[in-house]
């Protein structure tokens, strides 16, 4: 596999992936915007190299890719700066080609699929996103797959549902945990009786490692489904019970989101993604399972317990 550079290493996927790669004794470089943030998230280790790089600039992307045989791109962008996704992806692809990187695996979301037109969404589902954030994700994915088609890189796009778990600080689910621990009322975006799907972030790392190690999986997009379907109200109930709190929540529609957006930039940005709470995407990952075999899914009860323990650990260190 050679040296793997993990871009976005301080994020939810990056932290768990680096731990997994180190257990496999695979050389890894952790790349992020800040060396200090990388060290805070990952700890210091003699076997781990840190590299600060700004992917919004060509020279930063070149620095990020240097010396790597494979790259895992797990870079996030604030909701208010989603337009950076195609720019950073183009810079990274160009830099990877220029520095002789062989393989590039990109973590994406369900945003590029748009509103689902089938009960289960496979990789063949149309990608017709109406919201800008979905369009930026689709553009990002197209840059990656075009590079493979041109024979310049071996690439994969891996679609994930919403995150749940330690280090998923930018995920909507984390706000539910934080609200429960603060013994406040949770805000659910839409009808809480509807089913949704979340993936426990530590479950993603072994799948990525399996894909990196194979020669017959490149030039494709793959879905990785979560830990099963769960309604919003059931998820909230389990989170509050695990936190030893009485469950309480309110459903926030677009009107309430706009009102909350007057005080919260995040809520303001969530308005255009409200459709995913009304018509949620359920991923069909049979294609991935056929390639790499069965994958482990942590039950929600276990994932919730581990996430609360992580958040309480952070609180005790503050």
C-alpha positions as CSV (number, residue, x, y, z in Angstrom):
1,X,0.0,0.0,0.0
2,X,3.0,2.3,0.6
3,X,2.6,5.6,2.6
4,X,-1.0,6.8,3.0
5,X,-1.6,10.5,3.4
6,X,-4.9,11.2,5.2
7,X,-6.2,14.6,4.3
8,X,-8.6,16.0,6.9
9,X,-6.9,13.8,9.5
10,X,-8.3,15.7,12.5
11,X,-11.9,15.0,11.5
12,X,-14.2,12.2,12.5
13,X,-13.1,9.8,9.7
14,X,-9.5,10.8,9.8
15,X,-8.9,10.1,13.5
16,X,-10.3,6.6,13.4
17,X,-8.7,5.8,10.1
18,X,-5.2,6.8,11.2
19,X,-5.6,4.6,14.4
20,X,-6.7,1.7,12.2
21,X,-3.8,2.1,9.7
22,X,-1.3,2.4,12.5
23,X,-2.6,-0.9,14.0
24,X,-1.9,-2.4,10.6
25,X,1.6,-0.9,10.7
26,X,1.0,1.0,7.5
27,X,3.1,4.2,7.1
28,X,0.7,7.2,7.4
29,X,1.0,11.0,7.2
30,X,-1.7,13.1,9.0
31,X,-2.6,16.2,7.0
32,X,-4.6,19.1,8.2
33,X,-4.8,22.9,8.3
34,X,-3.0,23.1,11.7
35,X,-0.3,21.0,13.1
36,X,-1.5,21.8,16.6
37,X,-5.0,20.7,15.9
38,X,-3.7,17.5,14.4
39,X,-1.7,16.8,17.6
40,X,-4.6,17.7,19.8
41,X,-6.9,15.2,17.9
42,X,-4.4,12.4,17.3
43,X,-1.8,12.7,20.1
44,X,1.9,12.5,19.4
45,X,3.4,9.3,18.1
46,X,6.9,8.4,16.8
47,X,5.2,6.5,14.0
48,X,3.0,9.3,12.8
49,X,4.0,12.3,10.7
50,X,2.1,15.6,10.8
51,X,1.8,18.0,7.9
52,X,0.0,21.4,7.8
53,X,-1.4,22.3,4.4
54,X,-4.1,24.5,3.0
55,X,-5.8,22.6,0.2
56,X,-7.6,25.8,-1.1
57,X,-4.2,26.8,-2.5
58,X,-2.3,24.7,-5.2
59,X,0.9,24.8,-3.3
60,X,-0.8,23.6,-0.1
61,X,-2.3,20.6,-2.0
62,X,1.1,19.8,-3.5
63,X,2.6,19.8,0.0
64,X,-0.2,17.5,1.3
65,X,0.4,14.9,-1.5
66,X,4.2,14.8,-1.6
67,X,5.7,11.4,-0.8
68,X,2.3,9.5,-0.6
69,X,1.4,6.4,-2.6
70,X,-2.2,6.6,-1.6
71,X,-4.4,9.4,-0.4
72,X,-7.6,9.3,1.6
73,X,-9.5,12.6,1.2
74,X,-11.7,13.1,4.3
75,X,-11.7,16.9,4.2
76,X,-14.7,18.7,5.4
77,X,-15.8,22.3,4.9
78,X,-18.1,24.5,7.1
79,X,-21.6,24.6,5.7
80,X,-21.1,28.3,5.0
81,X,-18.1,27.5,2.8
82,X,-19.3,24.4,0.9
83,X,-18.2,26.1,-2.4
84,X,-14.7,25.2,-1.4
85,X,-15.3,21.5,-2.0
86,X,-14.7,21.5,-5.8
87,X,-11.8,23.9,-5.5
88,X,-10.0,21.9,-2.9
89,X,-10.7,18.7,-4.8
90,X,-9.3,20.1,-8.1
91,X,-6.2,21.3,-6.3
92,X,-5.7,17.9,-4.7
93,X,-6.3,15.9,-7.9
94,X,-3.8,18.1,-9.8
95,X,-1.3,17.8,-7.0
96,X,-1.7,14.1,-6.7
97,X,-1.0,13.6,-10.4
98,X,2.0,15.9,-10.3
99,X,3.6,14.2,-7.3
100,X,3.1,10.6,-8.6
101,X,0.3,9.5,-6.2
102,X,-1.1,6.2,-7.4
103,X,-4.5,6.0,-5.6
104,X,-7.0,8.5,-4.3
105,X,-10.1,7.5,-2.2
106,X,-12.5,10.4,-1.5
107,X,-15.1,10.4,1.3
108,X,-18.4,11.9,0.1
109,X,-22.0,12.0,1.4
110,X,-25.5,11.4,0.2
111,X,-25.9,15.0,-0.8
112,X,-25.0,14.4,-4.5
113,X,-27.9,12.0,-4.9
114,X,-30.5,14.7,-4.2
115,X,-34.0,13.6,-3.2
116,X,-34.4,9.8,-3.4
117,X,-36.6,8.4,-6.1
118,X,-36.2,4.8,-4.9
119,X,-36.6,3.2,-1.5
120,X,-33.0,2.2,-1.4
121,X,-30.4,4.3,-3.2
122,X,-27.7,2.4,-5.1
123,X,-24.7,3.9,-6.9
124,X,-26.9,3.8,-10.1
125,X,-29.4,6.3,-8.6
126,X,-29.5,9.6,-10.5
127,X,-27.4,12.4,-9.1
128,X,-29.6,15.4,-9.5
129,X,-29.2,17.5,-6.4
130,X,-31.2,20.7,-6.3
131,X,-29.5,22.4,-3.3
132,X,-26.2,24.1,-3.8
133,X,-24.4,21.9,-1.3
134,X,-25.4,18.8,-3.2
135,X,-24.3,20.4,-6.5
136,X,-20.9,21.1,-4.9
137,X,-20.5,17.5,-3.8
138,X,-21.5,16.2,-7.2
139,X,-18.9,18.5,-8.8
140,X,-16.3,17.2,-6.4
141,X,-17.1,13.6,-7.2
142,X,-17.0,14.2,-11.0
143,X,-13.5,15.7,-10.7
144,X,-12.3,12.5,-9.0
145,X,-13.9,10.1,-11.4
146,X,-12.8,12.1,-14.5
147,X,-9.2,11.7,-13.4
148,X,-9.6,7.9,-13.2
149,X,-11.3,7.8,-16.7
150,X,-8.3,9.7,-18.1
151,X,-5.9,7.2,-16.6
152,X,-4.2,9.7,-14.4
153,X,-5.1,8.3,-11.1
154,X,-6.9,5.3,-9.6
155,X,-9.8,6.7,-7.7
156,X,-12.8,5.7,-5.5
157,X,-15.7,7.8,-4.1
158,X,-17.2,6.4,-0.9
159,X,-20.7,7.7,0.0
160,X,-21.6,7.7,3.7
161,X,-24.8,8.6,5.5
162,X,-24.9,11.0,8.5
163,X,-22.2,10.4,11.2
164,X,-22.6,9.4,14.8
165,X,-19.8,8.8,17.2
166,X,-16.6,10.1,18.8
167,X,-14.9,13.0,17.0
168,X,-18.0,13.7,14.9
169,X,-18.2,17.2,16.2
170,X,-19.6,18.7,13.0
171,X,-22.4,16.1,12.7
172,X,-26.1,17.0,13.5
173,X,-26.2,13.9,15.7
174,X,-23.6,15.4,18.1
175,X,-25.9,18.3,18.9
176,X,-28.4,15.8,20.2
177,X,-25.9,14.3,22.5
178,X,-24.7,17.7,23.7
179,X,-28.3,18.8,24.4
180,X,-29.0,15.6,26.3
181,X,-26.0,16.0,28.5
182,X,-26.9,19.6,29.2
183,X,-30.4,18.4,30.1
184,X,-32.1,20.6,27.6
185,X,-34.7,20.1,24.9
186,X,-33.4,18.6,21.6
187,X,-34.3,20.1,18.2
188,X,-35.1,17.5,15.6
189,X,-35.2,18.9,12.0
190,X,-38.5,17.7,10.6
191,X,-40.9,14.8,11.5
192,X,-39.3,12.8,14.3
193,X,-41.4,9.7,13.5
194,X,-39.6,9.2,10.1
195,X,-36.8,6.7,9.8
196,X,-33.2,7.8,9.3
197,X,-29.8,6.2,8.9
198,X,-26.5,6.9,10.7
199,X,-23.1,5.4,10.5
200,X,-20.9,4.9,13.6
201,X,-17.6,6.5,12.4
202,X,-15.2,3.9,13.8
203,X,-16.9,1.4,11.5
204,X,-15.8,3.3,8.4
205,X,-12.0,2.9,9.0
206,X,-11.7,-0.9,8.3
207,X,-13.8,-0.5,5.1
208,X,-11.4,2.2,3.8
209,X,-8.4,0.1,4.7
210,X,-9.9,-2.9,2.8
211,X,-10.5,-0.8,-0.3
212,X,-7.0,0.6,-0.2
213,X,-5.5,-2.9,-0.1
214,X,-7.3,-4.2,-3.1
215,X,-6.5,-3.9,-6.8
216,X,-10.0,-4.7,-8.2
217,X,-12.1,-2.0,-6.7
218,X,-10.9,1.3,-8.3
219,X,-12.7,3.5,-10.8
220,X,-16.0,3.1,-8.9
221,X,-18.3,4.9,-6.5
222,X,-19.5,2.8,-3.5
223,X,-22.1,3.3,-0.8
224,X,-21.6,2.3,2.8
225,X,-24.8,2.0,4.7
226,X,-25.2,2.7,8.5
227,X,-26.2,0.7,11.5
228,X,-29.8,0.3,10.3
229,X,-32.9,2.5,10.2
230,X,-34.0,4.4,13.3
231,X,-36.6,7.1,13.8
232,X,-35.7,10.5,15.2
233,X,-37.7,10.0,18.3
234,X,-36.2,6.6,19.0
235,X,-32.7,7.9,18.5
236,X,-33.4,10.8,20.9
237,X,-35.0,8.4,23.5
238,X,-31.9,6.2,23.4
239,X,-29.5,9.1,23.7
240,X,-31.3,10.7,26.6
241,X,-31.8,7.4,28.4
242,X,-28.1,6.6,28.1
243,X,-27.3,10.1,29.4
244,X,-29.7,9.5,32.4
245,X,-32.0,12.3,31.3
246,X,-35.7,12.5,30.5
247,X,-36.2,12.5,26.8
248,X,-37.7,15.8,25.4
249,X,-37.6,17.3,22.0
250,X,-39.4,19.6,19.6
251,X,-39.6,19.2,15.8
252,X,-38.2,22.2,13.8
253,X,-39.6,22.8,10.3
254,X,-38.2,25.3,7.8
255,X,-40.0,28.2,9.5
256,X,-38.4,27.4,12.8
257,X,-35.0,26.8,11.2
258,X,-35.2,30.2,9.6
259,X,-36.0,31.8,12.9
260,X,-33.2,29.9,14.7
261,X,-30.9,30.9,11.9
262,X,-31.2,34.5,13.0
263,X,-29.1,33.4,16.0
264,X,-27.2,30.4,14.6
265,X,-25.3,30.3,11.4
266,X,-25.4,26.5,11.3
267,X,-29.2,26.5,11.5
268,X,-29.4,29.1,8.8
269,X,-27.4,26.8,6.5
270,X,-29.5,23.7,7.3
271,X,-32.6,25.2,5.7
272,X,-31.7,24.0,2.2
273,X,-30.9,20.5,3.5
274,X,-34.2,20.1,5.3
275,X,-35.5,17.9,2.4
276,X,-33.1,15.1,3.6
277,X,-35.1,15.0,6.9
278,X,-38.4,14.8,5.0
279,X,-37.2,12.4,2.3
280,X,-34.2,10.6,3.9
281,X,-31.7,8.6,1.8
282,X,-31.3,5.0,2.7
283,X,-28.1,3.6,1.1
284,X,-27.9,0.2,-0.7
285,X,-24.3,-1.0,-0.2
286,X,-24.7,-4.4,-1.8
287,X,-22.1,-3.5,-4.4
288,X,-19.5,-2.7,-1.7
289,X,-20.3,-5.9,0.2
290,X,-19.8,-8.0,-2.9
291,X,-16.3,-6.5,-3.3
292,X,-14.9,-6.5,0.2
293,X,-17.2,-8.9,2.0
294,X,-19.5,-8.3,5.1
295,X,-18.7,-5.2,7.1
296,X,-19.2,-4.7,10.8
297,X,-22.0,-2.4,12.0
298,X,-22.0,-1.3,15.6
299,X,-25.6,-1.4,17.1
300,X,-27.0,2.0,17.9
301,X,-27.1,1.3,21.6
302,X,-23.4,0.6,21.8
303,X,-22.6,3.5,19.5
304,X,-24.6,5.9,21.7
305,X,-22.9,4.7,24.9
306,X,-19.5,5.1,23.4
307,X,-20.3,8.6,22.1
308,X,-21.6,9.8,25.5
309,X,-18.4,8.4,27.2
310,X,-16.3,10.4,24.7
311,X,-18.2,13.6,25.2
312,X,-18.0,13.3,29.0
313,X,-14.3,12.6,28.7
314,X,-13.9,15.9,26.8
315,X,-15.9,17.7,29.4
316,X,-13.8,16.4,32.2
317,X,-10.6,17.6,30.5
318,X,-11.9,21.1,29.9
